[in-house]
Structure formats: C-alpha cells, structure tokens
Amino acid sequence: MTDNICWIIPPGIFIRTFHTLLTLGIFTALCVTETDLHQAYKDGLWAYLACYVALLIFTSILYFVSSLIDPGYLPKKQYEVRKRTISFSSSSSESSDEDGDDDERNKGENSTMLKKKKRSRSPGVKLRKCPVCKIEQPVRTKHCEDCQRCVRKYDHHCPWLENCVGERNHRFFWIFLLLQSVLILWTLKITWNAFTWQKNFTDWLHSNGIFTLVFLVLVVAAMVVISLLCCHSFMLCNNQTTWEFMSRHRITYLRNLDESLNPFHEGYFKNCIKFFFYCPYRRWEVMIEKYCTPHGGVV
C-alpha cells in the first residue's frame, strides 16, 4: 500500500518539496539559535536581514523557474524541417547541390568539372530522426530518456530540478547556480561563526550539534553547486553543452570535425551576450554549415 502511494506522488513534486523544506529548515535553524542572523534581528540590523532573505527568495524563485519552465521541447507532432545534408567535402558543388543553388555557385564552370567534383564528394551528415518521437531533430537537439521528449540545445537532465536543462532554461539554471553558491557560502560563514568551543567533546557536541549537521550539509552542497557553476560558466563562454563536451565522438554533427574545433563558438563576449539575452530559438544548422563547407576551412 505504501509503495503504491509513493508511486502516485510524481518525483518532481517530491524533489521540489524536499528542496524547499531543506532550505527553510536550515534558515529556521539559524534564525532560532544563537547565530549572526538571530543577533541581527535582536540588534535591528534590518539591511543585513533583508539582503539575506532577498537572496534566499530570489534563489528559490530561480530554482522553480528552472525546474518548471519548458527547457525547449520539440512538439510531439511531426516537426516539419527541411531535410538537409551537411557536407565535409572539399568540393564546393556538394553544398550548392543541397541548397539548390547550382546555377549561381557554379557559374562559369563547365559540365565536365562538375561531374568530377560530384564524384569526389564525401558522405554528409543528415539531420537525425528521433526513433522514439519520430520527428526530425534540429542540430544540438537530443532525446531525453527521463522526460521522453526531444530537447533543443540539450545540456543534461538535472535530477535535482527533475527537468532537462536546454535552450530555454539554461540561462535561468546558471543564474540559479550563481545565487545558490553565494547563499551557501554566506550561510556557511554564519554557521561557522555560530560554533562555540567547549572543554570536552560531549559538551561541544551538545552545544554545536545542530550547527555541525547544517555545516556538513552545506559543505557537500557547496562542492556540488560551485563545481556545477564553474563547469557551466566554461560551457556558456564557449557556447558548448555538457552533452557535446562529454559525447562529442558520438554526435553526428561533431564527430567528423577536428577535435579542437567548436563550430558554435562566436567569441567569448558574443557567446555570453547571446546566452543571456537572445530569446528566440537559434538555427544552429547555419553555423554548422559555415564550418563544414570548404569556405569554413575544415580540412
């Protein structure tokens, strides 16, 4: 009976409730015990309290935005996208064939040269069709086995959010990691200052038991969250995703490129600006074409 009840509760609700209760539990513990927060309340240091509470609220809002927003799901119905082949050939005729621009691009070339070049072209990389959703996936899209949906600019499925991190919510996820890191470090300082030193271990544990538990939870959380923040900061600066970084050798549109080449890199500043402020879905196929055609310089 208990097992049936557990299965009825969606994992997303369970995880988000646990996150909220853990956050409020630590905050409450530090408010009712002798800590800097409690002392600030007694001394009327409202600015200090307001800053901490505001940070706590904004962090919680960003958590729920990241976990509840659509990460960039492709519609389940047939996604109409023009089939196109991205060429790694050294001949210019392949790209002109696929884009339907033979007349313009091959102007002045005789038919003999065209035939030679067509015969020498190498296999291209086609847009992949998802075997589960039965829809064509734009470049940088991946099917998530947990969500059972195809996600644009898929980064990873975050179990703590119980949601994918994709093109629509990645910026909110990064800001959440930043605010959460600041909140954890601030709370660690408050907890550390709350420890009182006693002559023997029994008295020390009695006085500092709750602080020890909170401190250990915060240390583990700090290691995880700050590590994620550093990783995703690197990814956003390079316009890369975790999936692309970890599985490059298996990704159709990347595995034939040189290892040192990131076709989506537009410069660190531009990458950051577009990551935070560019809202429409981007046509990543265009960027891949630029690097995969002869004019892109790929050898």
Secondary structure as GFF3:
##gff-version 3
##sequence-region A 1 299
A	DSSP	alpha_helix	2	8	.	.	.	ID=ss1
A	DSSP	alpha_helix	11	32	.	.	.	ID=ss2
A	DSSP	alpha_helix	36	43	.	.	.	ID=ss3
A	DSSP	alpha_helix	46	68	.	.	.	ID=ss4
A	DSSP	beta_strand	85	86	.	.	.	ID=ss5
A	DSSP	alpha_helix	93	99	.	.	.	ID=ss6
A	DSSP	alpha_helix	102	105	.	.	.	ID=ss7
A	DSSP	alpha_helix	111	120	.	.	.	ID=ss8
A	DSSP	beta_strand	125	126	.	.	.	ID=ss9
A	DSSP	beta_strand	142	144	.	.	.	ID=ss10
A	DSSP	beta_strand	149	151	.	.	.	ID=ss11
A	DSSP	beta_strand	156	158	.	.	.	ID=ss12
A	DSSP	beta_strand	163	165	.	.	.	ID=ss13
A	DSSP	alpha_helix	170	194	.	.	.	ID=ss14
A	DSSP	alpha_helix	201	238	.	.	.	ID=ss15
A	DSSP	alpha_helix	242	246	.	.	.	ID=ss16
A	DSSP	three_ten_helix	248	250	.	.	.	ID=ss17
A	DSSP	alpha_helix	268	277	.	.	.	ID=ss18
A	DSSP	alpha_helix	284	292	.	.	.	ID=ss19
A	DSSP	three_ten_helix	294	296	.	.	.	ID=ss20
###
